[in-house]
Amino acid sequence: MDNDITKKFQEQEEKLEKIYQSVEKTRKYFLWMLIASVLLIVLPLVGLLFAIPQFLSTYSNIGI
């Protein structure tokens, strides 16, 4: 009886370890996706906040 319980606990421990490894891989994937999103979306938008006023002032000065 004790041997069966011990075996079940070992099986559960192995399954939990596999689940933990899978969760860590998923967490790292989401972290890199967040970093990529910031680099590819947010940074260009911030750049446009500075570029658009400069272009508008350039175009408004051409007509004068």
N, C-alpha and C positions, 0 to 999 in steps of 0.2 A: 504494500500500500504506500509506504513512504517512498519507495523507489519510483512509483508512478507519479507521485506528486512532484518529486524532484525533477523527473523527466519533463513534465509539463511546464515547470518553472523555467527550465533551460530552453525549451522550445519558445516560450513567451519572450524570454530575454533575447534570443536570436532574432525573433520577429521585430521586437522593439528596436534593436540595433539597426536592422534594415530600414525600418520606418524613419529612424533618426537620420540615417545617411541620405535617404530620399528627401527628407524635409530640408536638410542642409543644402543639397544640390538645388532645390527649388528656391530657397532663400537667396543663394548666390546668383541664380538666374534673374530673379526679380531685382536684385541690387544692380546688376549690370544693365538691365533694361531701364531702370530709373536713371542711371548715369547716362546712358545713350539718349534717353528722351531729353534730358537737360541739355546735353551737348548739341543735339540736332534740332531742338525746337525752341527752348527758352533762350539760349545764347543768341541765336540769330534775331529773335524778337527784340531783345535788349539792344542789339546792334542797330536794328531798324529805328529804334526810338531816337538814336543819335544821328543816323544817316538821313532820315526823312526831313527833319528841319534844315539840315545843311543843303540838301537838294532844293528844297523850296526856296530858301534864301538865294541860292544861285540862280534859279529860274526867274525869281522876281527882280533880280538885279540886271538881268539881260535886257529886259524891256525898257529900262531907264536910260 
